[in-house]
Amino acid sequence: MKPNEIDDILRDTLRQEVAETAGALSGLEEQILGELDERRPRLRVSDWLRQMLAPTRGGRIGQLSVVGATAAICLLIGFFVAQQVASDGNAPGIRLTPSRATDGSQEVLFVLPALDATDVSVVGNFNSWEPTALSDEDNDGIWTASIPLPPGRYEYAFVIDGRWWGQDPLADGYVQSFGEYSSVRYVGGGDGA
Amino acid sequence: MYRVQDEVSLLRASLEGETEAWGEVISRYKDAVFGLCLGFLRNRADAEDITHDAFIRAYVNLRRYNLEKRFSTWLFTIAANLCRNRLRYRRNHPVAELPTQIRGGADPATIVARDDRHVEVREALTQLPYGYRAPLVLRFYNDLSYREIADILSIPEGTVKTRIHRGKAMLKQRIEEERDRP
């Protein structure tokens, strides 16, 4: 085989493969737009909130009320998170804090400091590696999500603005797959069996 | 076809809630995204799922897209991350693989008529570790630069070059071994 022959074969093969199967994509646009239309009520709520918060000449009192209520909620959440983080004596700012629930699951708090991030999520075998968003309501760069998990062994990683962050300092261990690390956490002494 | 042609205007219109504009974006990029997913995942049904999810996720997160950066790179990053998540899921929930064809692909007559070389490459590509396969797909299907591939896969540019070089060598070796087999 000539040195560059593999380049051409590879290029041809990948294109041919897609050409053979891309018929399945017909109607994708309609399908996605339909699904987005179904989600529209949720989007409209956020649009409404944005409009309420936008500066206009009229209705200033109403807007200030919304701002005040939002700030109060953020403060409450921030206070709650700060308490959770402060209760950790082992690591600076990061904590997985289990608290028992009645069905045997434990509420596990995922916390990650990411000061400049705009989108932080956690993926793991507990959510089929589909992102669960972390939130930072008080904009202090500490992102949190609380997820109820039954006892077991869990592999997970954070995704910060699309970048994989597999080494949580508080993890019980790490595994390497696909060339990258994931964190391992044991909840309730479970072994993930 | 949607009346606006340039990409930035399409994205701005999409941001303002004109879903028709997003439909045009999907039309322009669906083959590229599907090809990426098919190359990464080697499974047609999964590739279709992830292509769909990538466009939904991109739309929902469109406000986070920086218009100064290349849209395709941002979109491919979303698709690549979803693919990686699906591969991790498949590690615990495997599906039957058909190595010489993509599941649910062409009809048998087309498969028989297909160039043997392509069959060999498909099989070798499926057996290649993900870490080598992904850069090859982005390079040879999506025609991306080393820099863009590095951004999408969150690995250094030098690593991309190494993996593409070694990936091609591994492919070549597997194909030649297959040919030498009696």
Interface residues (C-beta under 8 A of the other chain):
Chain A: M1 I6 D7 I9 L10 R11 D12 T13 L14 R15 Q16 E17 V18 E20 T21 A22 A24 L25 L28 E29 E30 Q31 I32 L33 E35 L36 D37 R39 L43 D47 T118 D119 V123 N125 S128 W129 E130 P131 V159 G162 R163 W164 S177 F178 G179 S182
Chain B: G17 T19 E20 W22 G23 I26 S27 K30 D31 F34 G35 L38 G39 R44 A47 E48 T51 H52 F55 I56 Y59 V60 N61 R64 T77 I78 N81 R84 N85 R86 L87 R88 Y89 R91 N92 I102 G104 G105 A106 T110 R114 R117 H118 V121 R122 L125 P129 Y130 G131 L136 V137 F140 Y141 S154 I155 K168 L171 K172 I175 E176
